[in-house]
Amino acid sequence: MRKEDELGTLLVDRSKQRPSNENQSTSWVQTLAGSVVAPSTLSLVIFFLLLFIPITALVIGIYYHDPRYCPIEPRLSIFLIVNGSVSIGWILLIIFATILTIMTAKYPNSSALATLVIVFSGFVILLLIFLIIWLIFGSIWTFNVYYWVNYYYDARTNFYPYDYCQPEFYRFTFVYLIFSYVFMFFQCAYHCFNNKLVSTE
């Protein structure tokens, strides 16, 4: 339990070792890095395991990229390709930022490491903003055709009706969206709860 709390309280512990005027100039940096890095070793492992989800979305988006697989909404494959690619980069940046934050515990006077943490954290926040906006677009494209989508086509003539969408492709996109919203909610709640605990110590 103590090891899991080390990463979450790292920035606060470092601030106690510095003069008060330096604390004021770096408080926003501590807040920035503390809000994006994985707060524990366990959560870092979870992020590694979560990589398979956007990888799967990317593969499925590429596989069903042909518009004939979903003529009712051909942009669904584009949504999965972009979301999967950006999500992979976002998770990798979180992992790298977390590793760099752990390294700053061993080298607390390294300004280069602190700068890298700030840069990686900034990119994480920018990608998160993009993912939220892109998720809204994907939700509109997916949920807007929910009541009209047709899962059947004429296999004899290989004719795809205008309201057709490949069932596994559409259902995966639907579930992927729901999972994304649930994951973002729990991640936000966990970070808020963890930061509140750290600030009260």
C-alpha positions as CSV (number, residue, x, y, z in Angstrom):
1,M,0.0,0.0,0.0
2,R,2.9,2.3,0.8
3,K,4.5,1.8,-2.6
4,E,1.2,2.6,-4.3
5,D,1.0,5.9,-2.4
6,E,4.6,7.0,-3.3
7,L,3.8,8.1,-6.8
8,G,0.7,9.9,-5.8
9,T,2.5,11.9,-3.1
10,L,5.8,12.4,-5.0
11,L,5.2,15.9,-6.1
12,V,3.9,17.0,-2.7
13,D,7.0,15.4,-1.0
14,R,9.3,17.2,-3.3
15,S,7.7,20.6,-2.6
16,K,8.5,20.2,1.1
17,Q,12.2,20.1,0.3
18,R,12.2,23.4,-1.6
19,P,12.0,27.0,-0.5
20,S,8.6,28.7,-0.4
21,N,9.2,31.0,-3.4
22,E,10.2,28.0,-5.6
23,N,7.1,26.2,-4.4
24,Q,4.9,29.0,-5.7
25,S,6.5,28.9,-9.1
26,T,6.2,25.1,-9.5
27,S,2.8,24.5,-7.9
28,W,1.1,24.5,-11.2
29,V,3.6,22.1,-12.6
30,Q,2.9,19.7,-9.8
31,T,-0.8,20.0,-10.4
32,L,-0.4,19.4,-14.1
33,A,1.8,16.3,-13.7
34,G,-0.2,14.9,-10.8
35,S,-3.4,15.1,-12.8
36,V,-2.2,13.0,-15.7
37,V,0.3,10.4,-14.5
38,A,-0.8,7.0,-13.3
39,P,-1.1,7.4,-9.5
40,S,0.2,3.9,-8.6
41,T,2.1,1.0,-10.0
42,L,-1.1,-1.0,-10.2
43,S,-2.7,1.7,-12.4
44,L,0.4,1.7,-14.6
45,V,0.0,-2.0,-15.2
46,I,-3.7,-1.5,-16.0
47,F,-2.8,1.1,-18.6
48,F,-0.5,-1.4,-20.2
49,L,-3.3,-4.0,-20.3
50,L,-5.8,-1.4,-21.7
51,L,-3.7,-0.9,-24.8
52,F,-5.3,-4.0,-26.4
53,I,-8.7,-2.2,-26.5
54,P,-7.7,0.8,-28.8
55,I,-5.5,-1.6,-30.8
56,T,-8.6,-3.8,-31.4
57,A,-10.6,-0.7,-32.4
58,L,-7.9,0.3,-34.9
59,V,-7.7,-3.2,-36.4
60,I,-11.5,-3.5,-36.7
61,G,-11.7,0.1,-38.2
62,I,-9.1,-0.8,-40.8
63,Y,-10.7,-4.2,-41.6
64,Y,-14.2,-2.7,-42.1
65,H,-13.0,0.5,-43.8
66,D,-14.8,-0.4,-47.1
67,P,-18.0,1.7,-47.2
68,R,-20.0,-1.4,-48.3
69,Y,-19.7,-2.8,-44.8
70,C,-21.8,0.0,-43.3
71,P,-23.4,2.3,-46.0
72,I,-25.9,3.7,-43.5
73,E,-22.9,5.4,-41.7
74,P,-19.6,4.9,-43.5
75,R,-17.8,7.2,-41.0
76,L,-17.9,4.6,-38.3
77,S,-14.7,3.0,-39.6
78,I,-13.0,6.4,-39.7
79,F,-14.0,7.0,-36.1
80,L,-12.5,3.7,-34.9
81,I,-9.3,4.2,-36.9
82,V,-8.7,7.8,-35.6
83,N,-9.9,7.0,-32.0
84,G,-7.8,3.8,-31.8
85,S,-4.7,5.5,-33.1
86,V,-4.9,8.5,-30.8
87,S,-5.9,6.4,-27.8
88,I,-2.8,4.3,-28.3
89,G,-0.6,7.4,-28.3
90,W,-2.5,8.8,-25.3
91,I,-2.0,5.7,-23.2
92,L,1.7,5.5,-24.2
93,L,2.2,9.1,-23.2
94,I,0.7,8.5,-19.8
95,I,3.0,5.5,-19.3
96,F,6.1,7.5,-20.3
97,A,5.0,10.5,-18.2
98,T,4.6,8.2,-15.2
99,I,8.0,6.5,-15.7
100,L,9.6,10.0,-15.9
101,T,7.8,11.1,-12.8
102,I,9.1,8.0,-11.0
103,M,12.6,8.8,-12.2
104,T,12.4,12.3,-10.8
105,A,12.2,10.7,-7.3
106,K,15.7,9.4,-7.8
107,Y,17.0,12.6,-9.5
108,P,15.0,15.4,-7.8
109,N,17.3,18.1,-9.0
110,S,17.1,17.2,-12.7
111,S,15.5,20.1,-14.6
112,A,15.6,18.0,-17.8
113,L,13.3,15.3,-16.3
114,A,11.0,17.9,-14.9
115,T,10.7,19.6,-18.3
116,L,10.0,16.2,-20.0
117,V,7.3,15.5,-17.5
118,I,5.7,18.9,-18.2
119,V,5.9,18.3,-22.0
120,F,4.4,14.8,-21.8
121,S,1.7,15.9,-19.5
122,G,0.8,18.8,-21.8
123,F,0.5,16.4,-24.8
124,V,-1.6,14.0,-22.6
125,I,-4.1,16.8,-21.9
126,L,-4.3,17.9,-25.5
127,L,-4.9,14.4,-26.7
128,L,-7.5,13.9,-24.1
129,I,-9.4,17.0,-25.2
130,F,-9.3,15.8,-28.8
131,L,-10.5,12.3,-27.8
132,I,-13.5,13.8,-25.9
133,I,-14.5,15.9,-28.9
134,W,-13.9,12.9,-31.3
135,L,-15.9,10.7,-29.0
136,I,-18.9,13.1,-29.2
137,F,-18.7,12.9,-33.1
138,G,-18.5,9.1,-32.9
139,S,-21.5,9.0,-30.6
140,I,-23.6,11.1,-32.9
141,W,-22.7,8.9,-35.9
142,T,-23.3,5.7,-34.0
143,F,-26.4,6.4,-31.9
144,N,-28.1,8.4,-34.6
145,V,-28.7,5.3,-36.8
146,Y,-29.4,2.9,-33.9
147,Y,-33.1,2.5,-34.7
148,W,-32.7,2.3,-38.5
149,V,-29.7,0.0,-38.9
150,N,-30.2,-3.2,-40.8
151,Y,-28.0,-6.2,-40.2
152,Y,-29.1,-8.3,-43.2
153,Y,-28.1,-8.2,-46.9
154,D,-28.8,-10.4,-49.9
155,A,-26.0,-12.9,-49.9
156,R,-27.0,-14.4,-53.3
157,T,-26.6,-11.1,-55.2
158,N,-24.1,-9.6,-52.7
159,F,-26.4,-6.5,-52.6
160,Y,-25.9,-4.2,-49.6
161,P,-29.0,-2.0,-48.8
162,Y,-28.5,1.6,-48.0
163,D,-29.4,1.0,-44.3
164,Y,-27.1,-2.0,-43.9
165,C,-24.3,-2.2,-41.4
166,Q,-22.2,-5.3,-40.6
167,P,-23.5,-6.5,-37.2
168,E,-20.2,-7.3,-35.5
169,F,-18.8,-4.0,-36.7
170,Y,-21.7,-1.9,-35.5
171,R,-22.1,-3.6,-32.2
172,F,-18.4,-3.3,-31.4
173,T,-18.5,0.4,-32.1
174,F,-21.6,0.8,-29.9
175,V,-20.0,-1.1,-27.0
176,Y,-16.7,0.6,-27.5
177,L,-18.4,4.0,-27.1
178,I,-20.1,2.9,-23.9
179,F,-16.8,1.6,-22.5
180,S,-15.0,4.8,-23.4
181,Y,-17.6,6.9,-21.4
182,V,-17.4,4.6,-18.4
183,F,-13.6,4.5,-18.5
184,M,-13.4,8.3,-18.7
185,F,-15.9,8.7,-15.8
186,F,-14.0,6.3,-13.5
187,Q,-10.6,7.8,-14.4
188,C,-11.8,11.3,-13.6
189,A,-13.4,10.2,-10.4
190,Y,-10.3,8.3,-9.3
191,H,-8.0,11.2,-10.1
192,C,-10.2,13.7,-8.2
193,F,-10.5,11.4,-5.2
194,N,-6.7,10.7,-5.2
195,N,-5.8,14.4,-5.5
196,K,-8.2,15.2,-2.7
197,L,-6.5,12.6,-0.4
198,V,-3.0,13.9,-1.3
199,S,-4.0,17.6,-0.6
200,T,-5.4,16.7,2.8
201,E,-2.2,15.0,4.0
